[in-house]
Amino acid sequence: MENDHLNAILNKAMDYCSRSEKCEFDVRKKLVDWHAEPAVVNDVINALYADKFIDHDRYTRAYVNDAVKLKLWGRIKIRANLKMKNIASSTISEALLNIDETEYLDKITYLIQSRHKAAIKDYDSKYKAVKSLYSRGYESELVLKAIAVLQGQVDDDM
């Protein structure tokens, strides 16, 4: 009976992991939500690692890619969210190095131009734009430089 229970939860967890990349933190949380016992949780986690359903390197690369391209988040916010999921700092740093710098800078410019067009005109709008991009996790020097480029104060070589 207990083995059947373990297999049922393991199959449910495999289905959960096969829909999108998951990290151990997410799976543990889901198993607790399903009221799995602690011993079962550990057995399921170990089996998922063994069968490559959980892979933190793969998860981190996918998370970073989606956060930059879809959510338009900056490195600071991405790093903080991954740390909350107990991903190793070395894994996070490696994944962040794979961000295309040109695309990243284009996202900053896009956000300023599309949502804060007035940022290049007056101080209050510039403040709102900077605050908005900081809350998305972009680095202050890149945000300020992008605004300066849009204002025509600096060469276009970001």
C-alpha positions as MATLAB code, in Angstrom:
seq = 'MENDHLNAILNKAMDYCSRSEKCEFDVRKKLVDWHAEPAVVNDVINALYADKFIDHDRYTRAYVNDAVKLKLWGRIKIRANLKMKNIASSTISEALLNIDETEYLDKITYLIQSRHKAAIKDYDSKYKAVKSLYSRGYESELVLKAIAVLQGQVDDDM';
ca = [
       0.000    0.000    0.000;
       2.747    2.469    0.972;
       4.672    1.655   -2.203;
       1.525    2.353   -4.254;
       1.166    5.708   -2.488;
       4.802    6.565   -3.228;
       4.406    5.591   -6.903;
       1.205    7.621   -7.230;
       2.863   10.742   -5.819;
       6.010   10.114   -7.866;
       3.956    9.851  -11.073;
       2.077   13.035  -10.174;
       5.386   14.808   -9.491;
       6.861   13.551  -12.786;
       3.826   14.918  -14.604;
       4.232   18.236  -12.781;
       7.928   18.436  -13.716;
       7.373   17.439  -17.330;
       5.110   20.438  -18.021;
       7.845   23.005  -17.399;
      11.243   23.247  -15.727;
      11.052   22.981  -11.949;
      13.605   23.283   -9.184;
      13.701   21.283   -5.971;
      12.160   24.182   -4.033;
       9.089   24.263   -6.313;
       8.645   20.490   -6.233;
       9.005   20.292   -2.450;
       6.404   23.020   -2.079;
       4.023   21.200   -4.404;
       4.539   17.881   -2.584;
       3.725   19.552    0.731;
       0.611   21.060   -0.880;
      -0.363   17.505   -1.869;
       0.034   16.483    1.808;
       2.876   14.040    1.143;
       4.692   12.790    4.217;
       8.298   14.015    4.736;
       9.810   10.585    4.017;
       7.818   10.339    0.796;
       8.861   13.857   -0.182;
      12.548   12.962    0.142;
      12.126    9.710   -1.790;
      10.259   11.487   -4.588;
      12.847   14.270   -4.784;
      15.682   11.737   -4.980;
      13.888    9.810   -7.735;
      13.243   13.011   -9.697;
      16.938   13.916   -9.520;
      17.933   10.416  -10.607;
      15.594   10.539  -13.618;
      16.706   14.102  -14.520;
      13.271   15.626  -13.930;
      15.017   18.120  -11.651;
      18.198   19.745  -12.937;
      19.144   23.091  -11.402;
      21.475   24.113  -14.226;
      18.774   23.525  -16.826;
      16.129   25.165  -14.640;
      18.266   28.250  -14.008;
      19.072   28.736  -17.708;
      15.375   28.484  -18.595;
      14.365   30.805  -15.747;
      16.896   33.456  -16.748;
      15.892   33.232  -20.408;
      12.178   33.611  -19.622;
      12.740   36.377  -17.083;
      14.771   38.481  -19.532;
      12.726   37.854  -22.668;
       9.181   37.528  -21.347;
       9.042   39.291  -17.998;
      11.602   41.958  -18.941;
      13.434   41.580  -15.639;
      16.956   42.687  -14.884;
      19.809   40.668  -13.432;
      19.307   41.893   -9.873;
      15.693   40.727   -9.647;
      16.464   37.439  -11.384;
      19.337   36.708   -8.985;
      17.176   37.528   -5.947;
      14.318   35.296   -7.092;
      16.621   32.383   -7.824;
      18.333   32.752   -4.435;
      14.902   32.529   -2.787;
      14.542   29.143   -4.494;
      17.843   27.966   -2.957;
      19.714   27.826   -6.265;
      23.498   27.920   -5.796;
      25.132   31.298   -6.444;
      27.609   29.734   -8.868;
      24.740   28.281  -10.934;
      22.980   31.655  -10.978;
      26.137   33.529  -11.976;
      26.838   31.110  -14.802;
      23.303   31.454  -16.167;
      23.412   35.253  -15.920;
      26.636   35.296  -17.955;
      24.716   33.739  -20.837;
      22.438   36.781  -21.217;
      22.980   38.470  -24.567;
      24.229   41.925  -23.541;
      22.887   43.672  -26.652;
      19.438   42.180  -26.148;
      19.558   43.080  -22.451;
      20.386   46.717  -23.207;
      17.685   46.770  -25.882;
      15.140   45.689  -23.237;
      16.119   48.650  -21.050;
      15.775   51.043  -23.967;
      12.476   49.463  -24.991;
      11.032   49.861  -21.487;
      12.062   53.498  -21.315;
      10.751   54.325  -24.786;
       7.495   52.395  -24.565;
       6.460   53.172  -21.010;
       8.314   56.326  -20.087;
       8.542   58.451  -23.215;
       8.564   61.609  -21.121;
      11.654   60.394  -19.230;
      13.874   62.183  -21.661;
      12.113   65.494  -21.078;
      11.609   66.297  -17.409;
      13.021   65.300  -14.036;
       9.826   63.832  -12.532;
       9.311   61.533  -15.511;
      12.958   60.525  -15.438;
      12.624   59.684  -11.738;
       9.562   57.503  -12.412;
      11.339   55.712  -15.250;
      14.440   55.065  -13.157;
      12.348   53.827  -10.222;
      10.350   51.548  -12.524;
      13.441   49.972  -14.064;
      15.096   49.566  -10.657;
      12.017   47.679   -9.452;
      12.412   45.359  -12.446;
      15.947   44.611  -11.289;
      18.027   46.543  -13.796;
      21.395   47.915  -12.780;
      21.428   51.640  -11.995;
      24.406   52.505  -14.214;
      22.775   50.854  -17.253;
      19.430   52.562  -16.663;
      20.969   56.005  -16.231;
      23.192   55.535  -19.256;
      20.234   54.423  -21.408;
      18.255   57.502  -20.391;
      21.249   59.718  -21.101;
      21.632   58.134  -24.557;
      17.961   58.756  -25.273;
      18.378   62.344  -24.133;
      21.305   62.695  -26.519;
      23.782   63.445  -23.726;
      26.045   60.465  -24.383;
      27.254   58.597  -27.430;
      25.123   55.639  -28.469;
      27.849   53.145  -27.418;
      26.289   51.595  -24.300;
];
